[in-house]
């Protein structure tokens, strides 16, 4: 059994714009899109460039558009598609080569929200946390930084300065952590015009998230946090 | 040593004006946002009604006649459907923004609230009871 993969190719040394190339790939019940790309690279065309690492939906490297929907290559199976499927680099990011995107904008946004525990106490004691405190942020802690939500977000496509779903989810994840004291440092980013308020709740990010962590909910809960923060800052001397 | 940065020539993907036609998810989103358009017409109608009421009885009667025209009724029916669709999407998004209770309970509660307010208004204006 074979399926046709129509792959967007772009060679920065030769091409002005990406163009499509067709490949016939054998498949069975367990063939993922990543397996198919590896087959093409190893058997048909060694020049095909794409990122991958873990093959098990935890490294977040193999994000591509499959039939115009952002997907992880390793978690998407040829069996679920008709005889032809189109694969291209993630939307809204510059294409470095073939299926490889330049994720620098996303990484800058992620860095801007200080995605780590900020705690000034110098105590050598461990920071204890109750199960109830863990539950507050746990649902937002499984982001693998694959960038699929950015490829799904038209607001990020229109305005690349928008912090975007994953960065805001991660900011929320640390703001809601009882061990963290960095909320005051993160709120200016979230409150700004490229923060939570740039989101119009399209909600597609939640559909494409391979970890089902509902970035759209996190962003819009961030609006509640942002509004509360503003009210408090008005009344605080 | 070759200049590796100089060899880079990333292709910037253009975002076309028709991005929202790309698949059904974006179409449904744009439909949700477009429900404001018939609402504008309704607000215009209401304002015109208030204005004509202040102008006197004959003005008000002609406004009533305008509102009874088939195309106005058709537009307002469209508006009602659009508002109900917007309410549906809003009620489904609300529990995700403020997860106070299990989502199905919050959605049912909001529809119940809508029904109660609608019945109250119908009773107030003498359409029922």
Interface residues (C-beta under 8 A of the other chain):
Chain A: X10 X12 X13 X15 X17 X18 X68 X69 X89 X91 X92 X93 X94 X95 X96 X102 X154 X157 X158 X200 X201 X202 X203 X204 X206 X207 X214 X216 X217 X220 X221 X223 X224
Chain B: X7 X8 X9 X10 X11 X12 X13 X15 X19 X20 X22 X23 X25 X26 X29 X33 X93 X96 X97 X98 X99
